[in-house]
Amino acid sequence: MQIENIAPAQETVREWLKKPRHQLLIGGQWVDPAVGRTLSTINPATGEVLAQIAAADAGDVDRAVAAARKAFDDGQWRSMTPAIRARLLWRIADLIDAHIDELSELETLDQGKALYVGRWAEIPMAAEQFRFFAGLCTKVTGDTIPSSINYQPAGKRVAAYTTKEPVGVVAAITPWNSPLIMHAMKLAPALAAGCTVVLKPAEETSLTALRLAELLVEAGVPAGVVNVVTGLGSVVGAALAAHPQVDKVAFTGSTQTGRAILDGAKGNLKKVTLELGGKSPVVIMPDADLDAAIAGAANAIFFNGGQVCVAGSRLYVHRSIFDKVVEGVAEIARGIRLGHGLSPDTQMGPLVSKRQADRVKAYIDAAVADGATLVTGGGQKGPAGTFIEPTLITNADPKSAIVCEEVFGPVVVAAPFDDVAEVVAAANDTEFGLAASVWTQDLSAAHRLSSDIRAGTVWVNCHSFWDVALPIGGFKQSGWGRESGAGAIENYLEIKTVCMVL
């Protein structure tokens, strides 16, 4: 498989990538890491180096946290009137829109995804995160509480109320699959609440975090309110999770890393929200609109190369239509055009790295060796070995790794079922509970399955439908708390009770 090295169309992107190295943003200043180390960020389509980014260490984390602590404690941001803070967040959204083509190309070059994924889905949604939470800045309110205290002093009254205050310094640790939208999902509600932030992007995909940081400075975010520290997760992420001056960690990533975050956070019992792994079932009932269901099931797993936390990686189809659905999904898989993300013909780009592609290929090979049927796909291609063909597998052991573990690639395992009770049991037979989809025209079946499947989101006759107003999060080992939606700002607030004798 030959991959042409396509240059970005945006001159600003070409110039930006020519910088000798990309620095850390700490306290409003662009600075080198204390020890001067760098990391190479790689174009996964070709294996070529795109840029050099700073590789921070624990000392740099200390500097970033101190800057965020100072910016929080001096009160400039948290005491800013909500309306002014809202206008600033809206300005950030406008700047994202103004630079959308540039940001989309950077995201594609850095992560590998087809350009349309960023340009028409993820980058616009990142802007909308800031607009949505800008609207909530002026809606953070407490309650007045009628008191029934019966020992208040004679002739006095008790007045009681609550306020909501920012939690403090937030460590936002984001993954490599959809970088910019993940940064926005943490930054927007944290800033709306009045918190200060240290953002740690994934080492594989830090470029749009750094470009976004430049836009935040341009928008007028005060020094120290947002700091960006790039580097290895095992160094920078671990230091942030354990740091005694960090009040809150917001993390998206694997369940395994989520557990490590919790271990680090327990030192000062910091607040934690976790959006973790998934193994989302797609259930197709016998009365489903098959054209829509087949296309939806394929998109659920092959969008962004399956590198989506809610990817529909387990496909359960009623036995009466199983063969037809399998062939339909396989036909779509065979027709997907792989290529460089900047090519207009590309429908699926590479996985983020050779390491991730090797991991996905190992799952496929192990399943086939154990007797599963490879219906289509399964190949590993490209000059850097980062492309995995869209893959459909049947006859897999329900207890095998490919069925039970998060593969995070374009791989779906299909299995037939005979009745609702059977498919509910199969859908729930997982340690995860992030999302699911149900395809049916039967209103009763839709309600029953939506109720009985244990997942944070259940889509009916659709999959991966996103809106900033809709909460995202999971049951079981898919995480703690919810992102997006009006309730997400509560992740970054503390409730204070005030009780007065008057």
Secondary structure by P-SEA (a helix, b strand, c coil): ccccccccccaaaaaaaaccbbbbbccccccccccbbbbbbbccccccccbbbbbccaaaaaaaaaaaaaaaaacccccccaaaaaaaaaaaaaaaaaaaaaaaaaaaaaccccccccccccaaaaaaaaaaaaaacccccccccccccccccccbbbbbbbbbbbccbbbbbbbccccaaaaaacaaaaaaabbbbbccccccccaaaaaaaaaaaaaccccccbbbbbcccccaaaaaaacccccbbbbbccaaaaaaaaaaacccccbbbbbbbbbbbbbbccccaaaaaaaaaaaacccccccccccccbbbbcccaaaaaaaaaaaaaaaccccccccccccccccccaaaaaaaaaaaaaaaaacccccccccccccccccccbbbbcccccccccccccccccbbbbbccccaaaaaaaaaccccccccccccccaaaaaaaaaaccccccccccccccccccccccccccccccccccccccccbbbbbbbbcc
